[in-house]
Amino acid sequence: MIDTGSTGFMLLACSLVMLMTPGLAFFYGGLATKRNILAIMIQSFVSLGWTTVLWFAFGYSLCFSGGEGGIMGNFDKAFLMGVGIDSMYSNGKIPEVVFIAYQMMFAIITPALITGAFVNRVTFKSYMIFLTVWQILVYYPFVHMIWGGGLLAQWGVLDFAGGIVVHATAGFAALASVFYVGARVDKNSTPNSIPLVAIGSGLLWFGWYGFNAGSEVAVDFITSTAFLNTDIAASFATMAWVAIEWIREKKPKFVGLLTGSIAGLATITPCAGFVPLWAAPIIGTAAGVVCYLAVQLKNRLKWDDALDVWGVHGIGGVLGTILLGVFATKAVNSAGADGLLLGNASFFFKQIVAVTVASVYAFVFTYFMLSLINMVTKVRVTEGEEMQGLDVAMHGEKAYDEGAL
Protein backbone atom coordinates (compact mmCIF):
# COMPACT_ATOMS: atom_id res chain seq x y z
CA MET A 1 0.00 0.00 0.00
CA ILE A 2 1.21 3.47 -0.83
CA ASP A 3 2.85 5.43 2.01
CA THR A 4 1.23 8.83 1.59
CA GLY A 5 3.74 10.61 3.84
CA SER A 6 6.75 9.28 1.94
CA THR A 7 5.08 9.87 -1.42
CA GLY A 8 4.22 13.46 -0.58
CA PHE A 9 7.72 14.10 0.70
CA MET A 10 9.31 12.57 -2.42
CA LEU A 11 7.17 14.74 -4.71
CA LEU A 12 8.40 17.77 -2.76
CA ALA A 13 12.02 16.51 -2.89
CA CYS A 14 11.67 15.99 -6.63
CA SER A 15 10.51 19.59 -7.04
CA LEU A 16 13.42 20.83 -4.92
CA VAL A 17 15.96 18.99 -7.06
CA MET A 18 14.30 20.33 -10.21
CA LEU A 19 14.76 23.87 -8.86
CA MET A 20 18.50 23.26 -8.55
CA THR A 21 18.98 23.38 -12.32
CA PRO A 22 17.64 26.94 -12.71
CA GLY A 23 19.61 27.71 -9.54
CA LEU A 24 22.77 26.41 -11.22
CA ALA A 25 21.98 28.54 -14.27
CA PHE A 26 21.73 31.66 -12.08
CA PHE A 27 24.93 30.70 -10.21
CA TYR A 28 26.92 30.25 -13.42
CA GLY A 29 25.13 33.11 -15.17
CA GLY A 30 26.20 35.54 -12.46
CA LEU A 31 29.80 34.32 -12.50
CA ALA A 32 30.11 34.57 -16.30
CA THR A 33 31.23 37.70 -18.08
CA LYS A 34 28.59 40.09 -19.37
CA ARG A 35 28.81 38.80 -22.96
CA ASN A 36 28.24 35.15 -22.03
CA ILE A 37 25.39 35.14 -19.53
CA LEU A 38 22.70 33.63 -21.74
CA ALA A 39 25.09 31.16 -23.40
CA ILE A 40 25.93 29.52 -20.07
CA MET A 41 22.37 29.68 -18.73
CA ILE A 42 20.84 28.02 -21.78
CA GLN A 43 23.20 25.07 -21.35
CA SER A 44 21.54 24.32 -18.01
CA PHE A 45 17.96 25.04 -19.07
CA VAL A 46 18.20 22.95 -22.25
CA SER A 47 19.06 19.93 -20.10
CA LEU A 48 15.63 20.23 -18.48
CA GLY A 49 14.05 19.54 -21.84
CA TRP A 50 16.47 17.23 -23.65
CA THR A 51 17.45 15.04 -20.69
CA THR A 52 13.78 14.44 -19.94
CA VAL A 53 13.30 13.21 -23.52
CA LEU A 54 16.27 10.82 -23.17
CA TRP A 55 15.16 9.66 -19.71
CA PHE A 56 11.65 8.85 -20.97
CA ALA A 57 12.92 7.12 -24.11
CA PHE A 58 15.58 4.85 -22.59
CA GLY A 59 17.54 6.57 -19.80
CA TYR A 60 15.48 5.29 -16.91
CA SER A 61 15.45 1.81 -18.38
CA LEU A 62 19.23 1.67 -18.88
CA CYS A 63 19.75 2.81 -15.29
CA PHE A 64 17.13 0.85 -13.38
CA SER A 65 15.92 -2.08 -15.47
CA GLY A 66 17.72 -5.44 -15.49
CA GLY A 67 21.49 -5.85 -15.68
CA GLU A 68 21.92 -7.09 -12.10
CA GLY A 69 25.59 -7.02 -11.18
CA GLY A 70 26.50 -5.47 -14.52
CA ILE A 71 27.53 -2.13 -15.99
CA MET A 72 24.31 -1.15 -17.75
CA GLY A 73 20.64 -2.03 -17.56
CA ASN A 74 18.48 -3.05 -20.50
CA PHE A 75 15.62 -1.66 -22.60
CA ASP A 76 12.80 -3.50 -20.83
CA LYS A 77 11.36 -0.20 -19.58
CA ALA A 78 12.16 1.93 -22.63
CA PHE A 79 9.44 4.55 -23.14
CA LEU A 80 8.36 3.52 -19.62
CA MET A 81 6.83 0.30 -20.94
CA GLY A 82 5.30 -1.74 -18.15
CA VAL A 83 5.14 1.18 -15.73
CA GLY A 84 1.52 1.56 -14.67
CA ILE A 85 -0.07 4.16 -12.44
CA ASP A 86 -0.12 1.57 -9.66
CA SER A 87 3.47 0.29 -10.15
CA MET A 88 5.40 0.56 -6.91
CA TYR A 89 9.07 1.33 -6.30
CA SER A 90 11.03 -1.57 -4.80
CA ASN A 91 10.74 -0.25 -1.21
CA GLY A 92 6.96 -0.64 -1.46
CA LYS A 93 6.30 2.90 -0.18
CA ILE A 94 6.07 5.20 -3.19
CA PRO A 95 4.77 4.84 -6.77
CA GLU A 96 7.46 4.00 -9.33
CA VAL A 97 6.52 7.10 -11.33
CA VAL A 98 7.63 9.27 -8.40
CA PHE A 99 10.99 7.50 -8.34
CA ILE A 100 11.30 7.94 -12.12
CA ALA A 101 10.70 11.68 -11.81
CA TYR A 102 13.04 12.05 -8.83
CA GLN A 103 15.96 10.29 -10.53
CA MET A 104 15.29 12.23 -13.74
CA MET A 105 16.08 15.47 -11.91
CA PHE A 106 19.51 14.08 -11.01
CA ALA A 107 20.13 13.18 -14.66
CA ILE A 108 19.18 16.74 -15.67
CA ILE A 109 21.55 18.61 -13.39
CA THR A 110 24.62 16.33 -13.56
CA PRO A 111 25.81 17.18 -17.11
CA ALA A 112 24.81 20.81 -16.56
CA LEU A 113 27.38 21.00 -13.74
CA ILE A 114 30.16 20.48 -16.31
CA THR A 115 29.28 23.55 -18.34
CA GLY A 116 30.86 25.98 -15.88
CA ALA A 117 34.32 24.75 -16.86
CA PHE A 118 34.18 25.67 -20.55
CA VAL A 119 32.07 28.82 -20.39
CA ASN A 120 32.32 31.01 -23.54
CA ARG A 121 34.40 28.49 -25.52
CA VAL A 122 32.07 25.75 -26.82
CA THR A 123 29.56 25.81 -29.68
CA PHE A 124 25.96 25.04 -28.80
CA LYS A 125 25.70 22.30 -31.45
CA SER A 126 28.68 20.41 -30.04
CA TYR A 127 27.28 20.87 -26.52
CA MET A 128 24.02 19.16 -27.49
CA ILE A 129 25.97 16.13 -28.78
CA PHE A 130 28.10 16.22 -25.61
CA LEU A 131 24.98 16.35 -23.43
CA THR A 132 23.55 13.29 -25.15
CA VAL A 133 26.59 11.01 -25.42
CA TRP A 134 28.02 11.85 -22.00
CA GLN A 135 24.82 10.85 -20.27
CA ILE A 136 24.51 7.57 -22.13
CA LEU A 137 28.09 6.42 -21.68
CA VAL A 138 29.17 8.03 -18.40
CA TYR A 139 26.18 8.97 -16.25
CA TYR A 140 23.84 6.06 -16.97
CA PRO A 141 26.49 3.34 -16.32
CA PHE A 142 27.49 4.77 -12.95
CA VAL A 143 23.86 5.22 -11.89
CA HIS A 144 23.22 1.60 -12.75
CA MET A 145 26.41 0.28 -11.20
CA ILE A 146 25.79 2.03 -7.85
CA TRP A 147 22.05 2.73 -7.50
CA GLY A 148 20.60 0.24 -9.97
CA GLY A 149 21.95 -2.96 -8.41
CA GLY A 150 24.94 -3.10 -10.73
CA LEU A 151 28.59 -4.04 -10.41
CA LEU A 152 29.75 -1.54 -7.76
CA ALA A 153 26.65 -1.97 -5.60
CA GLN A 154 27.23 -5.71 -5.44
CA TRP A 155 30.89 -5.08 -4.56
CA GLY A 156 29.75 -3.04 -1.57
CA VAL A 157 30.37 0.54 -2.75
CA LEU A 158 28.07 3.19 -1.21
CA ASP A 159 27.08 6.62 -2.50
CA PHE A 160 24.05 8.08 -0.71
CA ALA A 161 23.16 10.91 -3.10
CA GLY A 162 25.86 11.21 -5.76
CA GLY A 163 29.43 11.83 -4.64
CA ILE A 164 30.67 9.40 -7.29
CA VAL A 165 27.69 9.29 -9.64
CA VAL A 166 27.18 13.06 -9.86
CA HIS A 167 30.07 15.15 -8.56
CA ALA A 168 33.23 13.13 -9.21
CA THR A 169 32.19 12.19 -12.75
CA ALA A 170 31.05 15.73 -13.61
CA GLY A 171 34.08 17.37 -11.99
CA PHE A 172 36.67 15.28 -13.79
CA ALA A 173 34.75 15.49 -17.06
CA ALA A 174 34.92 19.26 -16.62
CA LEU A 175 38.70 19.09 -16.20
CA ALA A 176 39.04 17.00 -19.36
CA SER A 177 36.91 19.58 -21.19
CA VAL A 178 39.23 22.36 -20.06
CA PHE A 179 42.28 20.46 -21.30
CA TYR A 180 40.61 19.75 -24.65
CA VAL A 181 39.19 23.17 -25.50
CA GLY A 182 42.11 25.12 -24.03
CA ALA A 183 42.20 28.46 -22.25
CA ARG A 184 40.05 31.47 -23.00
CA VAL A 185 41.46 34.20 -25.24
CA ASP A 186 40.26 36.81 -22.76
CA LYS A 187 40.76 35.48 -19.24
CA ASN A 188 39.00 38.41 -17.60
CA SER A 189 36.40 36.50 -15.64
CA THR A 190 35.00 39.21 -13.39
CA PRO A 191 31.48 38.11 -12.37
CA ASN A 192 28.82 40.25 -14.05
CA SER A 193 26.40 39.96 -11.13
CA ILE A 194 27.34 38.71 -7.68
CA PRO A 195 23.73 39.13 -6.48
CA LEU A 196 22.74 36.68 -9.26
CA VAL A 197 25.40 34.27 -7.96
CA ALA A 198 23.87 34.63 -4.49
CA ILE A 199 20.37 33.85 -5.79
CA GLY A 200 21.73 30.78 -7.56
CA SER A 201 23.62 29.62 -4.47
CA GLY A 202 20.53 30.06 -2.32
CA LEU A 203 18.41 27.99 -4.70
CA LEU A 204 21.09 25.29 -4.86
CA TRP A 205 21.37 25.09 -1.07
CA PHE A 206 17.57 25.00 -0.73
CA GLY A 207 17.24 22.32 -3.39
CA TRP A 208 20.06 20.25 -1.88
CA TYR A 209 17.78 19.28 1.02
CA GLY A 210 15.67 17.40 -1.52
CA PHE A 211 18.78 16.08 -3.24
CA ASN A 212 20.23 14.49 -0.09
CA ALA A 213 17.30 13.87 2.25
CA GLY A 214 15.18 12.64 -0.66
CA SER A 215 17.77 10.03 -1.54
CA GLU A 216 16.45 7.87 1.29
CA VAL A 217 13.33 7.54 -0.96
CA ALA A 218 11.11 7.46 2.12
CA VAL A 219 10.48 9.37 5.32
CA ASP A 220 12.29 7.92 8.34
CA PHE A 221 15.12 8.70 10.78
CA ILE A 222 17.73 8.47 8.02
CA THR A 223 15.89 11.14 6.02
CA SER A 224 16.02 13.62 8.88
CA THR A 225 19.67 12.78 9.62
CA ALA A 226 20.61 13.36 5.99
CA PHE A 227 18.76 16.69 6.05
CA LEU A 228 20.62 18.03 9.08
CA ASN A 229 23.99 16.58 7.98
CA THR A 230 23.58 18.50 4.72
CA ASP A 231 23.02 21.83 6.43
CA ILE A 232 25.76 21.40 9.04
CA ALA A 233 28.41 20.38 6.50
CA ALA A 234 27.49 23.22 4.15
CA SER A 235 27.68 25.75 6.99
CA PHE A 236 31.05 24.57 8.30
CA ALA A 237 32.46 24.52 4.75
CA THR A 238 31.20 28.05 4.20
CA MET A 239 32.93 29.36 7.32
CA ALA A 240 36.12 27.38 6.67
CA TRP A 241 36.39 28.85 3.14
CA VAL A 242 35.74 32.39 4.40
CA ALA A 243 38.29 32.01 7.19
CA ILE A 244 41.11 30.68 5.04
CA GLU A 245 40.45 33.24 2.29
CA TRP A 246 40.27 36.06 4.85
CA ILE A 247 43.62 35.00 6.32
CA ARG A 248 45.35 34.61 2.95
CA GLU A 249 43.81 37.53 1.04
CA LYS A 250 43.11 39.88 3.97
CA LYS A 251 39.43 40.32 3.04
CA PRO A 252 36.35 38.09 3.42
CA LYS A 253 35.05 37.57 -0.14
CA PHE A 254 31.32 37.05 -0.82
CA VAL A 255 31.91 34.91 -3.92
CA GLY A 256 34.27 32.78 -1.83
CA LEU A 257 31.60 32.35 0.85
CA LEU A 258 29.07 31.20 -1.76
CA THR A 259 31.56 28.86 -3.42
CA GLY A 260 32.47 27.38 -0.03
CA SER A 261 28.84 26.52 0.63
CA ILE A 262 28.62 24.60 -2.65
CA ALA A 263 31.85 22.75 -1.81
CA GLY A 264 30.35 21.64 1.51
CA LEU A 265 27.10 20.53 -0.11
CA ALA A 266 28.93 18.51 -2.78
CA THR A 267 31.20 16.85 -0.21
CA ILE A 268 28.47 15.75 2.22
CA THR A 269 26.36 14.35 -0.63
CA PRO A 270 27.73 10.76 -0.63
CA CYS A 271 27.80 10.69 3.20
CA ALA A 272 24.53 12.35 4.19
CA GLY A 273 22.50 9.26 5.15
CA PHE A 274 25.39 7.06 6.31
CA VAL A 275 27.36 9.14 8.84
CA PRO A 276 26.53 10.42 12.37
CA LEU A 277 25.78 14.07 13.05
CA TRP A 278 29.13 14.62 14.81
CA ALA A 279 30.96 13.78 11.55
CA ALA A 280 29.22 16.48 9.51
CA PRO A 281 31.26 19.42 10.95
CA ILE A 282 34.49 17.53 10.25
CA ILE A 283 33.42 16.72 6.68
CA GLY A 284 32.26 20.31 6.10
CA THR A 285 35.45 21.87 7.44
CA ALA A 286 37.58 19.50 5.36
CA ALA A 287 35.50 20.42 2.31
CA GLY A 288 36.06 24.15 2.81
CA VAL A 289 39.81 23.81 3.23
CA VAL A 290 40.57 21.10 0.64
CA CYS A 291 38.35 22.53 -2.11
CA TYR A 292 39.79 26.01 -1.53
CA LEU A 293 43.32 24.63 -1.88
CA ALA A 294 42.29 22.69 -5.00
CA VAL A 295 41.07 25.91 -6.61
CA GLN A 296 44.35 27.63 -5.71
CA LEU A 297 46.28 24.71 -7.23
CA LYS A 298 44.21 25.00 -10.41
CA ASN A 299 45.00 28.70 -10.61
CA ARG A 300 48.71 28.07 -10.06
CA LEU A 301 48.76 25.41 -12.80
CA LYS A 302 46.84 27.81 -15.10
CA TRP A 303 44.03 25.34 -15.81
CA ASP A 304 41.28 27.57 -17.20
CA ASP A 305 38.37 25.92 -15.36
CA ALA A 306 36.47 29.18 -15.47
CA LEU A 307 33.90 28.54 -12.74
CA ASP A 308 35.85 26.00 -10.62
CA VAL A 309 33.81 22.91 -11.43
CA TRP A 310 36.76 20.56 -10.87
CA GLY A 311 37.90 22.17 -7.60
CA VAL A 312 34.42 22.29 -6.05
CA HIS A 313 32.45 19.38 -7.50
CA GLY A 314 35.24 17.02 -8.59
CA ILE A 315 37.41 17.31 -5.50
CA GLY A 316 34.34 17.65 -3.26
CA GLY A 317 32.86 14.43 -4.66
CA VAL A 318 36.13 12.53 -4.27
CA LEU A 319 36.74 13.85 -0.76
CA GLY A 320 33.21 13.04 0.38
CA THR A 321 33.40 9.51 -0.99
CA ILE A 322 36.68 8.86 0.84
CA LEU A 323 35.39 10.39 4.09
CA LEU A 324 32.31 8.17 3.83
CA GLY A 325 34.77 5.27 3.95
CA VAL A 326 36.09 6.73 7.20
CA PHE A 327 32.96 7.81 9.09
CA ALA A 328 30.20 5.45 7.90
CA THR A 329 28.40 3.47 10.59
CA LYS A 330 25.56 0.98 10.58
CA ALA A 331 24.32 2.65 13.74
CA VAL A 332 23.01 5.43 11.48
CA ASN A 333 21.94 3.31 8.54
CA SER A 334 21.72 -0.47 8.80
CA ALA A 335 21.74 -0.71 5.01
CA GLY A 336 25.14 1.00 4.94
CA ALA A 337 28.50 -0.15 6.27
CA ASP A 338 30.97 0.49 9.06
CA GLY A 339 33.91 2.62 7.98
CA LEU A 340 37.60 2.81 8.79
CA LEU A 341 37.04 4.27 12.27
CA LEU A 342 35.15 1.10 13.20
CA GLY A 343 37.86 -1.14 11.78
CA ASN A 344 36.46 -1.80 8.32
CA ALA A 345 39.48 -1.06 6.12
CA SER A 346 37.97 -3.11 3.29
CA PHE A 347 35.05 -0.69 2.83
CA PHE A 348 37.42 2.30 2.96
CA PHE A 349 39.57 0.71 0.24
CA LYS A 350 36.54 -0.01 -1.97
CA GLN A 351 35.39 3.61 -1.75
CA ILE A 352 38.82 4.85 -2.85
CA VAL A 353 39.00 2.40 -5.75
CA ALA A 354 35.47 3.19 -6.93
CA VAL A 355 35.86 6.98 -6.92
CA THR A 356 39.28 6.73 -8.58
CA VAL A 357 37.98 4.51 -11.37
CA ALA A 358 34.95 6.76 -11.91
CA SER A 359 37.06 9.92 -12.03
CA VAL A 360 39.65 8.48 -14.40
CA TYR A 361 37.00 7.00 -16.68
CA ALA A 362 35.01 10.26 -16.80
CA PHE A 363 38.18 12.21 -17.60
CA VAL A 364 39.50 9.89 -20.31
CA PHE A 365 36.14 9.25 -21.94
CA THR A 366 35.20 12.94 -22.01
CA TYR A 367 38.50 13.94 -23.64
CA PHE A 368 38.15 11.15 -26.24
CA MET A 369 34.48 12.00 -26.85
CA LEU A 370 35.24 15.68 -27.48
CA SER A 371 37.88 14.62 -30.02
CA LEU A 372 35.26 12.58 -31.89
CA ILE A 373 32.63 15.33 -31.68
CA ASN A 374 35.13 17.73 -33.20
CA MET A 375 35.27 15.49 -36.27
CA VAL A 376 31.52 15.97 -36.72
CA THR A 377 31.18 19.63 -35.78
CA LYS A 378 33.68 22.09 -34.34
CA VAL A 379 33.75 22.10 -30.56
CA ARG A 380 35.53 25.37 -29.90
CA VAL A 381 34.19 28.69 -31.10
CA THR A 382 36.36 30.96 -33.23
CA GLU A 383 38.44 33.68 -31.62
CA GLY A 384 36.15 36.28 -33.19
CA GLU A 385 33.05 34.63 -31.72
CA GLU A 386 34.71 34.40 -28.31
CA MET A 387 35.65 38.08 -28.33
CA GLN A 388 32.17 39.05 -29.47
CA GLY A 389 30.62 36.93 -26.73
CA LEU A 390 28.51 33.82 -27.24
CA ASP A 391 25.22 35.50 -26.30
CA VAL A 392 25.26 37.37 -29.59
CA ALA A 393 27.51 35.07 -31.65
CA MET A 394 25.65 31.81 -30.84
CA HIS A 395 22.17 32.91 -29.80
CA GLY A 396 21.59 36.39 -31.22
CA GLU A 397 20.43 37.73 -27.87
CA LYS A 398 21.70 39.95 -25.06
CA ALA A 399 21.05 39.47 -21.35
CA TYR A 400 20.45 43.18 -20.74
CA ASP A 401 19.16 46.05 -22.86
CA GLU A 402 22.11 48.30 -22.26
CA GLY A 403 20.40 51.24 -23.95
CA ALA A 404 17.71 51.27 -21.29
CA LEU A 405 20.15 51.18 -18.37
N, C-alpha and C positions, 0 to 999 in steps of 0.2 A: 504493500500500500504506500502511496506517495506520502512523504514527510513534508507537510506544507511549510513548516518553519525552515527547513533546509532548502526547499525549492524556492521559497521567497527570497531567502538570503542569497542563493546562487544567482538568481535573476538580477538582484542588486549588484552583486560582485561582478557579474558579466557587464553590466552597464558602467561600472567604475573602470574596468579594464578598457572598455571601448573608449572612454573619455581620455585615457592616457595617450592615445594616438594624436588627437588634436592638441593635447598638452605638449607632446613632443614637438609637434609642428611649431607651436608658439615658442617653445624653448630654443629650438634651432633657428627659427625665424628671427628671434631677437638677437641671437648671437651673430648671425650672418651680416655681411656688409649690406649697405642700403640698396645695392644694385642686384642683390641675389636673394631677397626675402621670399618672394613668391616661388622661385625655383626650388628652394629647399623645402618650403611648406607643402608644395604640391606632391613632392616625393613621399611624404607621409600620408597625405589625404588620399592619394590614388591607391595606396595599399588597402584602404578601407573597402574600396570597390573591387579591385582586381583579386585580392587575396580571398575575399568572400566567394568570388566566382570559382577560383581554384579549389577552395575548401569544400564547396558544395559538389563540384564535379568529381574530385577524387582525393583531395587532400585529407579529409577526415578518414576516409577509408584506408589510405596508405599508412596513416598514423595509428589507427585504433581498430583495424579489422584484420584478424588472422595474423600469421607470421610469428607465432609464439617462439620466443627464444632467438628470433632472427633480427635482421637489420631493417627490414621494411615490411609493412603489412601487405594486404592484397586489395583487389578491386571489388570485394563482395558487397561493400556498402557505397560504391560509386553512385553519385547522384542521390545519395541517401536511400538507396534501395533497401527495403526491409525495415526501415525505421518508421514505425507507426506512432500515432499520437499517444499511445499507451505503452510504448517501449520504455523500459527502465534502464538507467545506468547500473553498472555492475554492483554498486553498493546498496541497491534496492531502495534508495531514499529519494532520488530526484529523477524526473523524466530524462531520457537520453537526449532529447532535443535541447534541453538546458545545457547539458554537458557539451554537446556539439557547438552551441553558440559560445559558451565560455572559452573553450579551447581555440575557437576561431579568432577570438580577440587577441590571444597570444600570438597566433600565426600572423596577424595583421601588424602588430607593433615590432616584432623581432627584426625583420629585414629593414624596417624604417629606421631602426636605431643606427644602422650602418651608414646612412646617408650623411650624417654629420661629418664624417671623415673626409669626404670628397666634394664638399660644398663648392660650388661655382666652377667645377672642372669636368662634369660628365654630361653627355647629351641625354635628353629625356628618352629617346628611342632605345639607346643602349641600356638605360636604367630599367625600362620595362622588361627587357629580356633578362637582365640581371635579377630582377624581382621574381620572375617566374622560375628560372632555372635554379637559383640559390635555394628557394624554398623546397623544391622537389628533391634536390640532391644533397642538401645540407640540413635544413630544418626538419623536414619530415622524418628522415632516418633517425635523428637523435631523439625526436619526440617518441617515435616508436620504440627505440632501444631502451629508453628510460621510463617513459610513462605508459607505453603501450604493451608492456609485457615482453619486450624484446631482449636482445642479447645482454645489455648492461644491467637491466633490471634483474635478470636471472642470476647474474654474477654477484649481485648484492650492492650495486651502486645506488646511491640515493641523491635526489635533487628535488627538494620540496616544491619550488615554484619556478625554477629556471636558471640556476647559476651556470650550469653547463649548457642546457638546451637553448637558453635565450642569450645570456650575457657573454659567456666565453666565446661561443660560436660567432656572435655578431661582432664582438670586440676584435677578435683576431681576423675576421673577414674584413673589417674596416682597415686594419693595419695593412693587409695585403692589397687592398684597394689603393691606399696611399702610395705604396711602393710601385704599383703598376701605373697609376695615372701621373705620378710625379707631383712636384710642388707647384703651388700657384705662382703665376707671373707676378701678381701684386699680393704680397703677403700681409698687407695692412688688413687686419681682421678685427678692427674696433667694432664692438657690438653696436648695431644701429638703434637698439632699444632695450635697455636693461629692465625697464618695467615689463616689457613683453616676456623677457626671460623669466622674470619673477612669476608672472601669471602661469607660464608653462611649467615652472618648477612646482608651483602650488597644485596645479592639476595633476601632475605626475605623482606627487606625494599622496594626494587625496586618493587617486586611483590605485596606488600601490597597496592600500588596505584590501581592496578586492583582489588584487593580483596575488598577494601572499595568503591572506586569511581564507580567500575563496578556494585556494588550492587544496584545502582539506576536503572540498566537495561535500560538505555537510556542516551542520552546526553542532559543535561539541567543545570540550575543553581545549582541544588542540587548535581549533579555530581562534578562540580568544587568545591563546598563548601566541599564536603566529601574529595576530593583530598587534599585540603590545610589543612583541619582539621587534616588529617592523618599525614602530615609532621610536622605540628606545635607541635602536642601532642608528637610525637616520639622524636622530638628534645628537648623539655622541659624535658621529662622523662630521656633522656640521660644525660642531664646536672645535673638534680636533683640527679640521681644515682651517678654520678661522684663526685659531691660535698659532699654528705653525706658519701660516702666511703672514700674520701680524708680526711675529718674531723676525721672520726673514726679510720681509719687505716694508716693515715699519708702519704699515697701515692695514686695518681690517677691510678686505675687499668684499663688496656685495656679490659680485659674480662668483668669487671663490666660495662664499658661504652657500650659494645656491648649488654650485657644482659639488661641494662636499656632501650636501644632503642626498644628491643623486648617487654618489659613490656609496654612501651608507645603505641606501635602499637596495642597490644592486648587490651589495656584498651579503646582506642578511637574507636575500631571496632564497638561496638553496637551503638555508639553516632554519628558517622561520618556525616551522612546525616540528622540528626535531631537537632543538636545544633549549635548556632552561633559561629563565628570565635573567639570571645573574650573568649569563654568557653574552647577552646582547650588548651591554656597554663595552665589553672587551672587543667584540667583533666590530662594533661601530667605530671605536677609537682606532683600531687597526686599519679599518677602511679609510678613515680620514687621512691618516699619516701615509699609508702605503700608496694609495691612489694619488695623493698630492705629489709624492716623490716620483711616481711613474710619469706623471705629466711633466715634471721638471726634467726627467731623463729624456723624454721624447723631445722636449725643446732643445736640450743640449745636443742631441743627435740629429737635430734639424729634420725630424720626420714631420711632414706637414699634415698631420691629423688635425684639421682645422678646429673641430669642436670637441676634441679630446674623447673620442669614442673608445679608443683602445685603453687609455689610462683610467677611465672611469668604469666602463662596462666590461671590457676585457679583463683587466687586472682585478676589478671588483668581483667578477664572476669566478675567476680562478681562486682568489683569496677566500671567498666565501665557501667554495666547495672544499678547499683544504681545511678550513676551520671547522666545517661540519664534521670532517673526519676526526677532529680533535674533541669537540664539545658534545657530540650527539649522545643521547642517552635514551634508553627504552623507558625510563621513568617518565619522560615527557610524552613519548609516542611509542607504543608497544609494537607498531608496525615498522619502526625504524631500526636503529642499531646502536650499540654502545661504541663510543669513539676511543681515541688514543688515551684520554685521561682515565678511562675505565679499563685500560689494558688491552683494548682491541686494536692492535697494530695492523691486523689484516684489513680491516675496514678503512683505516687511514690510508694504507697503501693503495687500495682499490680506488679511492676518491682521487688520489694524485694521478694515477694512471689514466683514469677515465677523462679527467679534465685536460690532461696533457694531450691525449689522443684527439679529443674533440677540437682543441685549439689548433693543433698542427694540421689536422684534416681541413678545418675551416679556412685556415690561412692558405694552404697549398691549393686546395680546390678553387678558392676564389680567385687566386692569381691566374691559375690555368684557365678558368672559365672566362675571365676578362680578356685573356689573349685570344680565345676562340671568338668571343663576341666581336672583338675588334676586326676579325676577318669578315664579319657579316655587315657590321655598321660601325663607324668610328665611335670609340668610347670617349675620347677626350675632345672637348670643344677646341676651336681654333683660338689662337692668341687674341685675335680681334674680337671674337665673341666673348672671351673672358674679360677683356678690358671694357667692353660695352656693358657687361653684366648679363646674366642669363635670364633675368626677368623679361627684358626686352628682346634679347637675341633668340631665346628659345620659345618664349610664350607670348611675346607681343603685349605685355602688360607691365604696369608699374604699381608698386605697393601703395604709393602715396601720390596724390595730385599736388606736385610741388608748387604749381602756380597758385593754388588756393591757400597755401600755408603762409 
